[in-house]
């Protein structure tokens, strides 16, 4: 599997709970940067522990106590990981997106064929051409 700088990756061996991003790439390994949310036991500002919550958008821990709203940030960790241990999440997402598009295209042409707007041969040819275009990107 091809990796590129900037790809989101996962490594099962490293249980950080977040995806990392390839910073540098060598022949057999990659330097991967992880932004790991800080998970304090209590708020650094107000000292309360019962009011901590995880922001669903960023994964950052935020104090929900009225008037506080303290954000606890992230710590960066860079790890050198062998390429054989990495899963390319960017590539996986790209494939899933491509498959979704192909299903939509197929559904469109099926509908057009049922309504006798397009022939079966033309439908197959169009889908083959679209598949070829999507595969090259």
C-alpha positions as a printed Julia matrix, in Angstrom:
137×3 Matrix{Float64}:
   0.0    0.0     0.0
   1.32   3.42   -0.92
   1.78   5.99    1.79
   2.31   9.72    1.37
   3.25  12.52    3.73
   0.02  13.9     5.19
  -1.9   10.59    5.13
  -4.01   9.77    8.16
  -2.88   6.45    9.57
  -3.66   4.04   12.35
  -1.38   1.56   14.06
  -3.06  -1.14   16.15
   0.06  -1.66   18.25
  -0.06   1.96   19.46
  -3.3    2.53   21.34
  -3.51   6.33   21.27
  -7.23   6.38   20.46
  -6.71   8.83   17.58
  -5.38   8.7    14.03
  -1.91   9.99   13.34
  -0.55  11.92   10.37
   2.57  10.92    8.47
   5.17  13.68    8.86
   8.15  12.07    7.14
   8.36   8.94    5.07
  11.28   6.59    4.59
  11.55   3.28    2.74
  10.49   1.0     5.6
   9.14   3.34    8.27
   7.33   6.61    8.82
   7.43   9.32   11.45
   3.81   9.7    12.58
   2.53  12.66   14.6
  -0.36  12.05   16.98
  -2.37  14.85   18.61
  -3.61  13.17   21.76
  -6.28  14.95   23.81
  -5.17  15.7    27.35
  -7.41  13.79   29.77
  -7.03  15.45   33.17
  -8.8   14.08   36.24
  -9.97  17.58   37.17
 -10.16  21.03   35.61
  -6.88  22.95   35.82
  -8.73  26.24   36.37
 -11.56  25.5    38.79
 -10.47  22.16   40.26
 -13.8   20.41   39.64
 -13.76  16.93   38.17
 -17.48  16.27   37.71
 -17.91  18.86   34.98
 -15.39  17.63   32.39
 -16.79  16.69   28.98
 -15.34  15.7    25.61
 -15.99  18.04   22.67
 -17.56  15.82   20.01
 -16.01  17.77   17.15
 -12.4   17.98   18.27
 -12.08  15.34   21.01
 -10.71  17.96   23.39
 -11.67  17.82   27.07
 -13.6   20.93   28.15
 -14.83  22.01   31.59
 -18.61  22.43   31.52
 -18.85  24.25   34.88
 -20.73  27.52   34.52
 -18.29  30.36   34.01
 -15.23  28.16   33.45
 -15.16  26.63   29.93
 -11.47  25.79   30.27
 -10.12  23.76   27.33
  -7.41  21.26   28.18
  -5.77  20.98   24.76
  -3.69  18.29   23.15
  -0.22  16.88   23.52
   1.74  15.97   20.4
   3.63  12.74   20.18
   5.82  11.71   17.27
   6.51   8.01   16.83
   8.55   6.13   14.23
   6.48   3.18   13.05
   7.32   0.49   10.46
   5.16   0.84    7.33
   4.02  -2.78    7.66
   2.28  -1.86   10.96
   0.37   1.12    9.52
  -3.15   1.19    8.13
  -3.7    3.99    5.61
  -6.97   5.6     6.77
  -6.83   8.27    4.04
  -6.7    5.55    1.37
  -9.51   3.59    3.05
 -11.74   6.7     3.14
 -10.98   7.4    -0.52
 -12.01   3.85   -1.48
 -15.22   4.09    0.56
 -16.07   7.4    -1.13
 -15.4    5.88   -4.56
 -17.63   2.87   -3.79
 -20.41   5.19   -2.65
 -20.17   7.15   -5.91
 -20.26   3.97   -7.98
 -23.42   2.8    -6.18
 -25.06   6.17   -6.89
 -24.05   6.04  -10.55
 -25.3    2.46  -10.86
 -28.59   3.41   -9.21
 -28.99   6.32  -11.65
 -28.36   4.16  -14.71
 -30.63   1.38  -13.4
 -33.42   3.93  -13.11
 -32.72   5.29  -16.59
 -32.69   1.76  -18.02
 -36.02   0.9   -16.34
 -37.57   4.04  -17.83
 -36.12   2.99  -21.21
 -34.09   6.21  -21.48
 -30.84   4.32  -21.96
 -29.96   0.91  -23.37
 -28.34  -1.84  -21.33
 -25.19  -1.72  -23.48
 -24.81   2.04  -23.1
 -25.39   1.75  -19.34
 -22.61  -0.87  -19.04
 -20.26   1.23  -21.18
 -20.91   4.39  -19.12
 -20.39   2.59  -15.82
 -17.14   1.03  -17.11
 -15.86   4.48  -18.18
 -16.81   6.09  -14.86
 -15.18   3.22  -12.94
 -11.98   3.69  -14.98
 -11.98   7.45  -14.25
 -12.59   6.94  -10.51
  -9.89   4.27  -10.32
  -7.27   6.57  -11.82
  -7.79   9.27   -9.19
